Amino acid sequence: MAGTTIDVREYAPKDRHEKIFDAFDDLDSGEALTLVNDHDPQPLYYQLQAERDDFDADGYELDQVAEDEFIATLPKQ
């Protein structure tokens, strides 16, 4: 699945959701946004589910690779 990867640890916390939503909106159908974060992005999952009809919640994946590194795959329908 093609898409985009962003490491939001590079952004100030107040800017992260805007960057994520912009990157998700730029995806084509069938692509996914891979997100690297310093904490579990569960609130973001619920926000995407509520605000984006094209978010594929069933295809969402989350891997914790270190104590402070989480990789989430946010697919777009």
PQR file with spaces between the fields and no chain letter, atoms N, CA, C, O and H, PARSE charges and radii, in Angstrom:
ATOM       1  N    MET     1       0.854   -1.181    0.000 -0.4000 1.5000
ATOM       2  CA   MET     1       0.000    0.000    0.000 -0.0000 2.0000
ATOM       3  C    MET     1       0.899    1.243    0.000  0.5500 1.7000
ATOM       4  O    MET     1       1.674    1.451    0.933 -0.5500 1.4000
ATOM       5  N    ALA     2       0.796    2.040   -1.014 -0.4000 1.5000
ATOM       6  CA   ALA     2       1.583    3.259   -1.135 -0.0000 2.0000
ATOM       7  C    ALA     2       1.036    4.323   -0.198  0.5500 1.7000
ATOM       8  O    ALA     2      -0.069    4.194    0.328 -0.5500 1.4000
ATOM       9  H    ALA     2       0.166    1.871   -1.772  0.4000 1.0000
ATOM      10  N    GLY     3       1.810    5.362    0.003 -0.4000 1.5000
ATOM      11  CA   GLY     3       1.339    6.447    0.855 -0.0000 2.0000
ATOM      12  C    GLY     3       2.466    7.350    1.289  0.5500 1.7000
ATOM      13  O    GLY     3       3.445    7.550    0.570 -0.5500 1.4000
ATOM      14  H    GLY     3       2.708    5.467   -0.424  0.4000 1.0000
ATOM      15  N    THR     4       2.309    7.889    2.473 -0.4000 1.5000
ATOM      16  CA   THR     4       3.226    8.881    3.009 -0.0000 2.0000
ATOM      17  C    THR     4       3.594    8.494    4.436  0.5500 1.7000
ATOM      18  O    THR     4       2.781    7.919    5.160 -0.5500 1.4000
ATOM      19  H    THR     4       1.514    7.727    3.057  0.4000 1.0000
ATOM      20  N    THR     5       4.816    8.808    4.834 -0.4000 1.5000
ATOM      21  CA   THR     5       5.256    8.602    6.213 -0.0000 2.0000
ATOM      22  C    THR     5       5.640    9.951    6.794  0.5500 1.7000
ATOM      23  O    THR     5       6.375   10.720    6.175 -0.5500 1.4000
ATOM      24  H    THR     5       5.477    9.275    4.246  0.4000 1.0000
ATOM      25  N    ILE     6       5.132   10.233    8.001 -0.4000 1.5000
ATOM      26  CA   ILE     6       5.570   11.441    8.701 -0.0000 2.0000
ATOM      27  C    ILE     6       5.925   11.065   10.134  0.5500 1.7000
ATOM      28  O    ILE     6       5.265   10.245   10.771 -0.5500 1.4000
ATOM      29  H    ILE     6       4.536    9.608    8.504  0.4000 1.0000
ATOM      30  N    ASP     7       6.985   11.690   10.611 -0.4000 1.5000
ATOM      31  CA   ASP     7       7.425   11.522   11.994 -0.0000 2.0000
ATOM      32  C    ASP     7       6.986   12.773   12.738  0.5500 1.7000
ATOM      33  O    ASP     7       7.635   13.816   12.650 -0.5500 1.4000
ATOM      34  H    ASP     7       7.522   12.357   10.093  0.4000 1.0000
ATOM      35  N    VAL     8       5.886   12.668   13.469 -0.4000 1.5000
ATOM      36  CA   VAL     8       5.331   13.858   14.117 -0.0000 2.0000
ATOM      37  C    VAL     8       6.122   14.266   15.350  0.5500 1.7000
ATOM      38  O    VAL     8       5.851   15.313   15.937 -0.5500 1.4000
ATOM      39  H    VAL     8       5.359   11.822   13.541  0.4000 1.0000
ATOM      40  N    ARG     9       7.098   13.454   15.753 -0.4000 1.5000
ATOM      41  CA   ARG     9       7.949   13.843   16.879 -0.0000 2.0000
ATOM      42  C    ARG     9       8.758   15.088   16.535  0.5500 1.7000
ATOM      43  O    ARG     9       9.283   15.757   17.425 -0.5500 1.4000
ATOM      44  H    ARG     9       7.319   12.604   15.276  0.4000 1.0000
ATOM      45  N    GLU    10       8.859   15.395   15.249 -0.4000 1.5000
ATOM      46  CA   GLU    10       9.600   16.572   14.793 -0.0000 2.0000
ATOM      47  C    GLU    10       8.805   17.868   14.960  0.5500 1.7000
ATOM      48  O    GLU    10       9.359   18.959   14.826 -0.5500 1.4000
ATOM      49  H    GLU    10       8.433   14.851   14.526  0.4000 1.0000
ATOM      50  N    TYR    11       7.514   17.750   15.252 -0.4000 1.5000
ATOM      51  CA   TYR    11       6.639   18.923   15.336 -0.0000 2.0000
ATOM      52  C    TYR    11       6.225   19.194   16.776  0.5500 1.7000
ATOM      53  O    TYR    11       6.154   18.283   17.600 -0.5500 1.4000
ATOM      54  H    TYR    11       7.064   16.863   15.362  0.4000 1.0000
ATOM      55  N    ALA    12       5.955   20.453   17.060 -0.4000 1.5000
ATOM      56  CA   ALA    12       5.425   20.818   18.374 -0.0000 2.0000
ATOM      57  C    ALA    12       4.070   20.140   18.559  0.5500 1.7000
ATOM      58  O    ALA    12       3.310   20.029   17.598 -0.5500 1.4000
ATOM      59  H    ALA    12       6.013   21.193   16.390  0.4000 1.0000
ATOM      60  N    PRO    13       3.751   19.687   19.766 -0.5600 1.5000
ATOM      61  CA   PRO    13       2.474   19.004   19.988  0.2800 2.0000
ATOM      62  C    PRO    13       1.260   19.771   19.470  0.5500 1.7000
ATOM      63  O    PRO    13       0.312   19.158   18.980 -0.5500 1.4000
ATOM      64  N    LYS    14       1.271   21.079   19.568 -0.4000 1.5000
ATOM      65  CA   LYS    14       0.112   21.862   19.120 -0.0000 2.0000
ATOM      66  C    LYS    14      -0.071   21.824   17.603  0.5500 1.7000
ATOM      67  O    LYS    14      -1.155   22.125   17.104 -0.5500 1.4000
ATOM      68  H    LYS    14       2.041   21.578   19.967  0.4000 1.0000
ATOM      69  N    ASP    15       0.982   21.455   16.863 -0.4000 1.5000
ATOM      70  CA   ASP    15       0.930   21.428   15.400 -0.0000 2.0000
ATOM      71  C    ASP    15       0.695   20.033   14.819  0.5500 1.7000
ATOM      72  O    ASP    15       0.449   19.898   13.620 -0.5500 1.4000
ATOM      73  H    ASP    15       1.863   21.211   17.268  0.4000 1.0000
ATOM      74  N    ARG    16       0.766   19.015   15.641 -0.4000 1.5000
ATOM      75  CA   ARG    16       0.769   17.647   15.143 -0.0000 2.0000
ATOM      76  C    ARG    16      -0.523   17.247   14.430  0.5500 1.7000
ATOM      77  O    ARG    16      -0.470   16.734   13.313 -0.5500 1.4000
ATOM      78  H    ARG    16       0.965   19.124   16.615  0.4000 1.0000
ATOM      79  N    HIS    17      -1.673   17.471   15.049 -0.4000 1.5000
ATOM      80  CA   HIS    17      -2.918   17.011   14.434 -0.0000 2.0000
ATOM      81  C    HIS    17      -3.167   17.701   13.089  0.5500 1.7000
ATOM      82  O    HIS    17      -3.652   17.069   12.150 -0.5500 1.4000
ATOM      83  H    HIS    17      -1.716   17.888   15.957  0.4000 1.0000
ATOM      84  N    GLU    18      -2.842   18.974   12.993 -0.4000 1.5000
ATOM      85  CA   GLU    18      -3.006   19.677   11.726 -0.0000 2.0000
ATOM      86  C    GLU    18      -2.134   19.039   10.642  0.5500 1.7000
ATOM      87  O    GLU    18      -2.600   18.827    9.522 -0.5500 1.4000
ATOM      88  H    GLU    18      -2.448   19.487   13.756  0.4000 1.0000
ATOM      89  N    LYS    19      -0.881   18.734   10.961 -0.4000 1.5000
ATOM      90  CA   LYS    19       0.024   18.094   10.000 -0.0000 2.0000
ATOM      91  C    LYS    19      -0.501   16.718    9.588  0.5500 1.7000
ATOM      92  O    LYS    19      -0.455   16.355    8.413 -0.5500 1.4000
ATOM      93  H    LYS    19      -0.503   18.906   11.871  0.4000 1.0000
ATOM      94  N    ILE    20      -0.998   15.960   10.563 -0.4000 1.5000
ATOM      95  CA   ILE    20      -1.511   14.619   10.284 -0.0000 2.0000
ATOM      96  C    ILE    20      -2.739   14.693    9.391  0.5500 1.7000
ATOM      97  O    ILE    20      -2.829   13.965    8.403 -0.5500 1.4000
ATOM      98  H    ILE    20      -1.034   16.255   11.518  0.4000 1.0000
ATOM      99  N    PHE    21      -3.683   15.561    9.725 -0.4000 1.5000
ATOM     100  CA   PHE    21      -4.904   15.659    8.929 -0.0000 2.0000
ATOM     101  C    PHE    21      -4.606   16.170    7.523  0.5500 1.7000
ATOM     102  O    PHE    21      -5.210   15.700    6.559 -0.5500 1.4000
ATOM     103  H    PHE    21      -3.610   16.152   10.528  0.4000 1.0000
ATOM     104  N    ASP    22      -3.683   17.128    7.389 -0.4000 1.5000
ATOM     105  CA   ASP    22      -3.304   17.603    6.056 -0.0000 2.0000
ATOM     106  C    ASP    22      -2.694   16.472    5.227  0.5500 1.7000
ATOM     107  O    ASP    22      -3.024   16.309    4.052 -0.5500 1.4000
ATOM     108  H    ASP    22      -3.192   17.510    8.172  0.4000 1.0000
ATOM     109  N    ALA    23      -1.805   15.697    5.842 -0.4000 1.5000
ATOM     110  CA   ALA    23      -1.163   14.589    5.124 -0.0000 2.0000
ATOM     111  C    ALA    23      -2.189   13.519    4.754  0.5500 1.7000
ATOM     112  O    ALA    23      -2.135   12.965    3.656 -0.5500 1.4000
ATOM     113  H    ALA    23      -1.537   15.830    6.796  0.4000 1.0000
ATOM     114  N    PHE    24      -3.124   13.222    5.664 -0.4000 1.5000
ATOM     115  CA   PHE    24      -4.158   12.233    5.370 -0.0000 2.0000
ATOM     116  C    PHE    24      -5.040   12.711    4.221  0.5500 1.7000
ATOM     117  O    PHE    24      -5.367   11.938    3.320 -0.5500 1.4000
ATOM     118  H    PHE    24      -3.168   13.672    6.556  0.4000 1.0000
ATOM     119  N    ASP    25      -5.420   13.974    4.252 -0.4000 1.5000
ATOM     120  CA   ASP    25      -6.287   14.518    3.206 -0.0000 2.0000
ATOM     121  C    ASP    25      -5.608   14.516    1.837  0.5500 1.7000
ATOM     122  O    ASP    25      -6.286   14.445    0.812 -0.5500 1.4000
ATOM     123  H    ASP    25      -5.155   14.602    4.983  0.4000 1.0000
ATOM     124  N    ASP    26      -4.277   14.592    1.811 -0.4000 1.5000
ATOM     125  CA   ASP    26      -3.526   14.588    0.548 -0.0000 2.0000
ATOM     126  C    ASP    26      -3.399   13.196   -0.070  0.5500 1.7000
ATOM     127  O    ASP    26      -3.008   13.071   -1.231 -0.5500 1.4000
ATOM     128  H    ASP    26      -3.726   14.649    2.643  0.4000 1.0000
ATOM     129  N    LEU    27      -3.725   12.149    0.689 -0.4000 1.5000
ATOM     130  CA   LEU    27      -3.630   10.785    0.171 -0.0000 2.0000
ATOM     131  C    LEU    27      -4.699   10.520   -0.881  0.5500 1.7000
ATOM     132  O    LEU    27      -5.776   11.116   -0.862 -0.5500 1.4000
ATOM     133  H    LEU    27      -4.043   12.250    1.631  0.4000 1.0000
ATOM     134  N    ASP    28      -4.381    9.624   -1.788 -0.4000 1.5000
ATOM     135  CA   ASP    28      -5.373    9.114   -2.730 -0.0000 2.0000
ATOM     136  C    ASP    28      -6.066    7.916   -2.087  0.5500 1.7000
ATOM     137  O    ASP    28      -5.537    7.309   -1.155 -0.5500 1.4000
ATOM     138  H    ASP    28      -3.506    9.140   -1.804  0.4000 1.0000
ATOM     139  N    SER    29      -7.224    7.588   -2.580 -0.4000 1.5000
ATOM     140  CA   SER    29      -7.950    6.410   -2.109 -0.0000 2.0000
ATOM     141  C    SER    29      -7.064    5.176   -2.247  0.5500 1.7000
ATOM     142  O    SER    29      -6.427    4.981   -3.282 -0.5500 1.4000
ATOM     143  H    SER    29      -7.654    8.081   -3.337  0.4000 1.0000
ATOM     144  N    GLY    30      -7.021    4.339   -1.205 -0.4000 1.5000
ATOM     145  CA   GLY    30      -6.213    3.132   -1.219 -0.0000 2.0000
ATOM     146  C    GLY    30      -4.818    3.312   -0.675  0.5500 1.7000
ATOM     147  O    GLY    30      -4.101    2.331   -0.477 -0.5500 1.4000
ATOM     148  H    GLY    30      -7.539    4.498   -0.364  0.4000 1.0000
ATOM     149  N    GLU    31      -4.414    4.551   -0.427 -0.4000 1.5000
ATOM     150  CA   GLU    31      -3.105    4.814    0.164 -0.0000 2.0000
ATOM     151  C    GLU    31      -3.246    4.870    1.679  0.5500 1.7000
ATOM     152  O    GLU    31      -4.352    4.858    2.218 -0.5500 1.4000
ATOM     153  H    GLU    31      -4.996    5.348   -0.588  0.4000 1.0000
ATOM     154  N    ALA    32      -2.092    4.932    2.360 -0.4000 1.5000
ATOM     155  CA   ALA    32      -2.102    4.993    3.818 -0.0000 2.0000
ATOM     156  C    ALA    32      -1.070    5.994    4.302  0.5500 1.7000
ATOM     157  O    ALA    32      -0.036    6.200    3.668 -0.5500 1.4000
ATOM     158  H    ALA    32      -1.193    4.942    1.923  0.4000 1.0000
ATOM     159  N    LEU    33      -1.363    6.602    5.420 -0.4000 1.5000
ATOM     160  CA   LEU    33      -0.428    7.475    6.103 -0.0000 2.0000
ATOM     161  C    LEU    33       0.223    6.655    7.206  0.5500 1.7000
ATOM     162  O    LEU    33      -0.463    6.105    8.067 -0.5500 1.4000
ATOM     163  H    LEU    33      -2.204    6.435    5.936  0.4000 1.0000
ATOM     164  N    THR    34       1.549    6.576    7.177 -0.4000 1.5000
ATOM     165  CA   THR    34       2.297    5.928    8.246 -0.0000 2.0000
ATOM     166  C    THR    34       2.788    7.022    9.164  0.5500 1.7000
ATOM     167  O    THR    34       3.449    7.969    8.737 -0.5500 1.4000
ATOM     168  H    THR    34       2.106    7.023    6.477  0.4000 1.0000
ATOM     169  N    LEU    35       2.458    6.877   10.414 -0.4000 1.5000
ATOM     170  CA   LEU    35       2.706    7.908   11.413 -0.0000 2.0000
ATOM     171  C    LEU    35       3.666    7.366   12.458  0.5500 1.7000
ATOM     172  O    LEU    35       3.433    6.296   13.021 -0.5500 1.4000
ATOM     173  H    LEU    35       1.921    6.108   10.760  0.4000 1.0000
ATOM     174  N    VAL    36       4.743    8.097   12.721 -0.4000 1.5000
ATOM     175  CA   VAL    36       5.668    7.756   13.797 -0.0000 2.0000
ATOM     176  C    VAL    36       5.414    8.752   14.915  0.5500 1.7000
ATOM     177  O    VAL    36       5.456    9.963   14.698 -0.5500 1.4000
ATOM     178  H    VAL    36       4.932    8.966   12.263  0.4000 1.0000
ATOM     179  N    ASN    37       5.149    8.241   16.109 -0.4000 1.5000
ATOM     180  CA   ASN    37       4.747    9.096   17.224 -0.0000 2.0000
ATOM     181  C    ASN    37       5.457    8.653   18.495  0.5500 1.7000
ATOM     182  O    ASN    37       5.980    7.541   18.568 -0.5500 1.4000
ATOM     183  H    ASN    37       5.115    7.257   16.285  0.4000 1.0000
ATOM     184  N    ASP    38       5.472    9.516   19.484 -0.4000 1.5000
ATOM     185  CA   ASP    38       6.118    9.203   20.757 -0.0000 2.0000
ATOM     186  C    ASP    38       5.150    8.664   21.810  0.5500 1.7000
ATOM     187  O    ASP    38       5.544    8.402   22.946 -0.5500 1.4000
ATOM     188  H    ASP    38       5.047   10.419   19.426  0.4000 1.0000
ATOM     189  N    HIS    39       3.886    8.500   21.430 -0.4000 1.5000
ATOM     190  CA   HIS    39       2.887    7.940   22.336 -0.0000 2.0000
ATOM     191  C    HIS    39       1.800    7.246   21.513  0.5500 1.7000
ATOM     192  O    HIS    39       1.709    7.440   20.301 -0.5500 1.4000
ATOM     193  H    HIS    39       3.565    8.713   20.506  0.4000 1.0000
ATOM     194  N    ASP    40       0.992    6.450   22.175 -0.4000 1.5000
ATOM     195  CA   ASP    40      -0.105    5.754   21.508 -0.0000 2.0000
ATOM     196  C    ASP    40      -1.078    6.783   20.941  0.5500 1.7000
ATOM     197  O    ASP    40      -1.608    7.601   21.693 -0.5500 1.4000
ATOM     198  H    ASP    40       1.066    6.293   23.160  0.4000 1.0000
ATOM     199  N    PRO    41      -1.325    6.761   19.631 -0.5600 1.5000
ATOM     200  CA   PRO    41      -2.196    7.765   19.014  0.2800 2.0000
ATOM     201  C    PRO    41      -3.683    7.408   19.053  0.5500 1.7000
ATOM     202  O    PRO    41      -4.426    7.767   18.140 -0.5500 1.4000
ATOM     203  N    GLN    42      -4.115    6.718   20.083 -0.4000 1.5000
ATOM     204  CA   GLN    42      -5.518    6.298   20.165 -0.0000 2.0000
ATOM     205  C    GLN    42      -6.495    7.467   20.047  0.5500 1.7000
ATOM     206  O    GLN    42      -7.493    7.331   19.338 -0.5500 1.4000
ATOM     207  H    GLN    42      -3.512    6.427   20.825  0.4000 1.0000
ATOM     208  N    PRO    43      -6.262    8.624   20.711 -0.5600 1.5000
ATOM     209  CA   PRO    43      -7.203    9.743   20.521  0.2800 2.0000
ATOM     210  C    PRO    43      -7.300   10.192   19.060  0.5500 1.7000
ATOM     211  O    PRO    43      -8.374   10.570   18.594 -0.5500 1.4000
ATOM     212  N    LEU    44      -6.184   10.150   18.347 -0.4000 1.5000
ATOM     213  CA   LEU    44      -6.184   10.499   16.927 -0.0000 2.0000
ATOM     214  C    LEU    44      -7.029    9.506   16.131  0.5500 1.7000
ATOM     215  O    LEU    44      -7.770    9.901   15.231 -0.5500 1.4000
ATOM     216  H    LEU    44      -5.311    9.843   18.726  0.4000 1.0000
ATOM     217  N    TYR    45      -6.918    8.232   16.458 -0.4000 1.5000
ATOM     218  CA   TYR    45      -7.736    7.211   15.809 -0.0000 2.0000
ATOM     219  C    TYR    45      -9.216    7.561   15.930  0.5500 1.7000
ATOM     220  O    TYR    45      -9.945    7.527   14.938 -0.5500 1.4000
ATOM     221  H    TYR    45      -6.316    7.912   17.189  0.4000 1.0000
ATOM     222  N    TYR    46      -9.661    7.897   17.135 -0.4000 1.5000
ATOM     223  CA   TYR    46     -11.075    8.231   17.342 -0.0000 2.0000
ATOM     224  C    TYR    46     -11.461    9.524   16.626  0.5500 1.7000
ATOM     225  O    TYR    46     -12.578    9.652   16.127 -0.5500 1.4000
ATOM     226  H    TYR    46      -9.069    7.925   17.940  0.4000 1.0000
ATOM     227  N    GLN    47     -10.539   10.476   16.578 -0.4000 1.5000
ATOM     228  CA   GLN    47     -10.824   11.731   15.886 -0.0000 2.0000
ATOM     229  C    GLN    47     -10.958   11.486   14.375  0.5500 1.7000
ATOM     230  O    GLN    47     -11.877   12.007   13.743 -0.5500 1.4000
ATOM     231  H    GLN    47      -9.631   10.373   16.983  0.4000 1.0000
ATOM     232  N    LEU    48     -10.063   10.711   13.810 -0.4000 1.5000
ATOM     233  CA   LEU    48     -10.165   10.385   12.387 -0.0000 2.0000
ATOM     234  C    LEU    48     -11.453    9.629   12.094  0.5500 1.7000
ATOM     235  O    LEU    48     -12.126    9.899   11.099 -0.5500 1.4000
ATOM     236  H    LEU    48      -9.316   10.288   14.323  0.4000 1.0000
ATOM     237  N    GLN    49     -11.790    8.694   12.951 -0.4000 1.5000
ATOM     238  CA   GLN    49     -13.002    7.909   12.763 -0.0000 2.0000
ATOM     239  C    GLN    49     -14.242    8.798   12.778  0.5500 1.7000
ATOM     240  O    GLN    49     -15.191    8.557   12.032 -0.5500 1.4000
ATOM     241  H    GLN    49     -11.244    8.475   13.759  0.4000 1.0000
ATOM     242  N    ALA    50     -14.235    9.820   13.622 -0.4000 1.5000
ATOM     243  CA   ALA    50     -15.388   10.714   13.743 -0.0000 2.0000
ATOM     244  C    ALA    50     -15.440   11.766   12.638  0.5500 1.7000
ATOM     245  O    ALA    50     -16.524   12.188   12.235 -0.5500 1.4000
ATOM     246  H    ALA    50     -13.464   10.016   14.228  0.4000 1.0000
ATOM     247  N    GLU    51     -14.269   12.194   12.142 -0.4000 1.5000
ATOM     248  CA   GLU    51     -14.229   13.351   11.253 -0.0000 2.0000
ATOM     249  C    GLU    51     -13.933   13.046    9.792  0.5500 1.7000
ATOM     250  O    GLU    51     -14.128   13.906    8.934 -0.5500 1.4000
ATOM     251  H    GLU    51     -13.388   11.851   12.468  0.4000 1.0000
ATOM     252  N    ARG    52     -13.470   11.851    9.497 -0.4000 1.5000
ATOM     253  CA   ARG    52     -13.117   11.524    8.107 -0.0000 2.0000
ATOM     254  C    ARG    52     -13.859   10.263    7.676  0.5500 1.7000
ATOM     255  O    ARG    52     -13.555    9.166    8.144 -0.5500 1.4000
ATOM     256  H    ARG    52     -13.312   11.152   10.194  0.4000 1.0000
ATOM     257  N    ASP    53     -14.827   10.422    6.788 -0.4000 1.5000
ATOM     258  CA   ASP    53     -15.592    9.289    6.289 -0.0000 2.0000
ATOM     259  C    ASP    53     -14.719    8.316    5.493  0.5500 1.7000
ATOM     260  O    ASP    53     -15.053    7.138    5.368 -0.5500 1.4000
ATOM     261  H    ASP    53     -15.075   11.313    6.407  0.4000 1.0000
ATOM     262  N    ASP    54     -13.604    8.810    4.959 -0.4000 1.5000
ATOM     263  CA   ASP    54     -12.746    7.958    4.139 -0.0000 2.0000
ATOM     264  C    ASP    54     -11.615    7.297    4.932  0.5500 1.7000
ATOM     265  O    ASP    54     -10.731    6.676    4.343 -0.5500 1.4000
ATOM     266  H    ASP    54     -13.333    9.767    5.061  0.4000 1.0000
ATOM     267  N    PHE    55     -11.635    7.425    6.258 -0.4000 1.5000
ATOM     268  CA   PHE    55     -10.666    6.724    7.101 -0.0000 2.0000
ATOM     269  C    PHE    55     -11.108    5.263    7.232  0.5500 1.7000
ATOM     270  O    PHE    55     -12.237    4.981    7.632 -0.5500 1.4000
ATOM     271  H    PHE    55     -12.353    7.930    6.737  0.4000 1.0000
ATOM     272  N    ASP    56     -10.214    4.351    6.894 -0.4000 1.5000
ATOM     273  CA   ASP    56     -10.497    2.914    6.971 -0.0000 2.0000
ATOM     274  C    ASP    56     -10.100    2.400    8.352  0.5500 1.7000
ATOM     275  O    ASP    56      -8.996    1.888    8.538 -0.5500 1.4000
ATOM     276  H    ASP    56      -9.297    4.580    6.568  0.4000 1.0000
ATOM     277  N    ALA    57     -11.006    2.540    9.316 -0.4000 1.5000
ATOM     278  CA   ALA    57     -10.724    2.153   10.700 -0.0000 2.0000
ATOM     279  C    ALA    57     -10.406    0.668   10.823  0.5500 1.7000
ATOM     280  O    ALA    57      -9.622    0.272   11.686 -0.5500 1.4000
ATOM     281  H    ALA    57     -11.903    2.956    9.164  0.4000 1.0000
ATOM     282  N    ASP    58     -11.009   -0.161    9.963 -0.4000 1.5000
ATOM     283  CA   ASP    58     -10.747   -1.603   10.020 -0.0000 2.0000
ATOM     284  C    ASP    58      -9.320   -1.946    9.584  0.5500 1.7000
ATOM     285  O    ASP    58      -8.779   -2.974    9.991 -0.5500 1.4000
ATOM     286  H    ASP    58     -11.646    0.160    9.261  0.4000 1.0000
ATOM     287  N    GLY    59      -8.720   -1.104    8.771 -0.4000 1.5000
ATOM     288  CA   GLY    59      -7.367   -1.350    8.299 -0.0000 2.0000
ATOM     289  C    GLY    59      -6.288   -0.704    9.153  0.5500 1.7000
ATOM     290  O    GLY    59      -5.099   -0.854    8.873 -0.5500 1.4000
ATOM     291  H    GLY    59      -9.159   -0.269    8.441  0.4000 1.0000
ATOM     292  N    TYR    60      -6.693    0.008   10.183 -0.4000 1.5000
ATOM     293  CA   TYR    60      -5.755    0.688   11.084 -0.0000 2.0000
ATOM     294  C    TYR    60      -4.850   -0.333   11.763  0.5500 1.7000
ATOM     295  O    TYR    60      -5.310   -1.379   12.219 -0.5500 1.4000
ATOM     296  H    TYR    60      -7.659    0.130   10.411  0.4000 1.0000
ATOM     297  N    GLU    61      -3.565   -0.020   11.823 -0.4000 1.5000
ATOM     298  CA   GLU    61      -2.604   -0.878   12.503 -0.0000 2.0000
ATOM     299  C    GLU    61      -1.725   -0.031   13.406  0.5500 1.7000
ATOM     300  O    GLU    61      -1.420    1.118   13.089 -0.5500 1.4000
ATOM     301  H    GLU    61      -3.191    0.830   11.452  0.4000 1.0000
ATOM     302  N    LEU    62      -1.321   -0.603   14.534 -0.4000 1.5000
ATOM     303  CA   LEU    62      -0.451    0.099   15.478 -0.0000 2.0000
ATOM     304  C    LEU    62       0.603   -0.864   15.984  0.5500 1.7000
ATOM     305  O    LEU    62       0.285   -1.964   16.437 -0.5500 1.4000
ATOM     306  H    LEU    62      -1.569   -1.537   14.791  0.4000 1.0000
ATOM     307  N    ASP    63       1.857   -0.450   15.907 -0.4000 1.5000
ATOM     308  CA   ASP    63       2.974   -1.218   16.440 -0.0000 2.0000
ATOM     309  C    ASP    63       3.755   -0.338   17.396  0.5500 1.7000
ATOM     310  O    ASP    63       4.106    0.795   17.066 -0.5500 1.4000
ATOM     311  H    ASP    63       2.116    0.444   15.540  0.4000 1.0000
ATOM     312  N    GLN    64       4.025   -0.861   18.577 -0.4000 1.5000
ATOM     313  CA   GLN    64       4.900   -0.163   19.517 -0.0000 2.0000
ATOM     314  C    GLN    64       6.275   -0.790   19.368  0.5500 1.7000
ATOM     315  O    GLN    64       6.462   -1.962   19.693 -0.5500 1.4000
ATOM     316  H    GLN    64       3.740   -1.781   18.845  0.4000 1.0000
ATOM     317  N    VAL    65       7.240   -0.016   18.876 -0.4000 1.5000
ATOM     318  CA   VAL    65       8.573   -0.552   18.609 -0.0000 2.0000
ATOM     319  C    VAL    65       9.578   -0.190   19.688  0.5500 1.7000
ATOM     320  O    VAL    65      10.666   -0.762   19.748 -0.5500 1.4000
ATOM     321  H    VAL    65       7.088    0.936   18.611  0.4000 1.0000
ATOM     322  N    ALA    66       9.217    0.754   20.532 -0.4000 1.5000
ATOM     323  CA   ALA    66      10.034    1.140   21.687 -0.0000 2.0000
ATOM     324  C    ALA    66       9.099    1.794   22.696  0.5500 1.7000
ATOM     325  O    ALA    66       7.932    2.054   22.402 -0.5500 1.4000
ATOM     326  H    ALA    66       8.333    1.219   20.483  0.4000 1.0000
ATOM     327  N    GLU    67       9.620    2.053   23.871 -0.4000 1.5000
ATOM     328  CA   GLU    67       8.783    2.660   24.909 -0.0000 2.0000
ATOM     329  C    GLU    67       8.177    3.976   24.455  0.5500 1.7000
ATOM     330  O    GLU    67       7.052    4.315   24.823 -0.5500 1.4000
ATOM     331  H    GLU    67      10.568    1.842   24.110  0.4000 1.0000
ATOM     332  N    ASP    68       8.930    4.712   23.654 -0.4000 1.5000
ATOM     333  CA   ASP    68       8.467    6.029   23.206 -0.0000 2.0000
ATOM     334  C    ASP    68       8.396    6.133   21.682  0.5500 1.7000
ATOM     335  O    ASP    68       8.577    7.213   21.119 -0.5500 1.4000
ATOM     336  H    ASP    68       9.844    4.436   23.355  0.4000 1.0000
ATOM     337  N    GLU    69       8.130    5.001   21.017 -0.4000 1.5000
ATOM     338  CA   GLU    69       8.003    5.022   19.558 -0.0000 2.0000
ATOM     339  C    GLU    69       6.875    4.100   19.120  0.5500 1.7000
ATOM     340  O    GLU    69       6.920    2.886   19.317 -0.5500 1.4000
ATOM     341  H    GLU    69       7.982    4.124   21.474  0.4000 1.0000
ATOM     342  N    PHE    70       5.874    4.710   18.526 -0.4000 1.5000
ATOM     343  CA   PHE    70       4.703    4.009   18.020 -0.0000 2.0000
ATOM     344  C    PHE    70       4.582    4.283   16.535  0.5500 1.7000
ATOM     345  O    PHE    70       4.761    5.417   16.091 -0.5500 1.4000
ATOM     346  H    PHE    70       5.837    5.697   18.366  0.4000 1.0000
ATOM     347  N    ILE    71       4.279    3.253   15.769 -0.4000 1.5000
ATOM     348  CA   ILE    71       4.085    3.402   14.335 -0.0000 2.0000
ATOM     349  C    ILE    71       2.657    2.980   14.013  0.5500 1.7000
ATOM     350  O    ILE    71       2.263    1.834   14.230 -0.5500 1.4000
ATOM     351  H    ILE    71       4.133    2.332   16.130  0.4000 1.0000
ATOM     352  N    ALA    72       1.894    3.935   13.490 -0.4000 1.5000
ATOM     353  CA   ALA    72       0.503    3.690   13.152 -0.0000 2.0000
ATOM     354  C    ALA    72       0.329    3.793   11.649  0.5500 1.7000
ATOM     355  O    ALA    72       0.924    4.655   11.001 -0.5500 1.4000
ATOM     356  H    ALA    72       2.214    4.866   13.313  0.4000 1.0000
ATOM     357  N    THR    73      -0.488    2.910   11.102 -0.4000 1.5000
ATOM     358  CA   THR    73      -0.850    2.947    9.692 -0.0000 2.0000
ATOM     359  C    THR    73      -2.311    3.391    9.617  0.5500 1.7000
ATOM     360  O    THR    73      -3.202    2.734   10.155 -0.5500 1.4000
ATOM     361  H    THR    73      -0.971    2.210   11.628  0.4000 1.0000
ATOM     362  N    LEU    74      -2.536    4.510    8.943 -0.4000 1.5000
ATOM     363  CA   LEU    74      -3.843    5.123    8.828 -0.0000 2.0000
ATOM     364  C    LEU    74      -4.302    5.045    7.376  0.5500 1.7000
ATOM     365  O    LEU    74      -4.007    5.947    6.592 -0.5500 1.4000
ATOM     366  H    LEU    74      -1.812    5.044    8.506  0.4000 1.0000
ATOM     367  N    PRO    75      -5.017    3.982    7.001 -0.5600 1.5000
ATOM     368  CA   PRO    75      -5.415    3.808    5.593  0.2800 2.0000
ATOM     369  C    PRO    75      -6.607    4.674    5.200  0.5500 1.7000
ATOM     370  O    PRO    75      -7.477    4.997    6.010 -0.5500 1.4000
ATOM     371  N    LYS    76      -6.603    5.031    3.930 -0.4000 1.5000
ATOM     372  CA   LYS    76      -7.700    5.827    3.379 -0.0000 2.0000
ATOM     373  C    LYS    76      -8.483    4.953    2.395  0.5500 1.7000
ATOM     374  O    LYS    76      -7.898    4.294    1.536 -0.5500 1.4000
ATOM     375  H    LYS    76      -5.897    4.769    3.273  0.4000 1.0000
ATOM     376  N    GLN    77      -9.783    4.957    2.529 -0.4000 1.5000
ATOM     377  CA   GLN    77     -10.636    4.159    1.638 -0.0000 2.0000
ATOM     378  C    GLN    77     -10.675    4.775    0.259  0.5500 1.7000
ATOM     379  O    GLN    77     -11.340    4.249   -0.633 -0.5500 1.4000
ATOM     380  H    GLN    77     -10.258    5.493    3.227  0.4000 1.0000
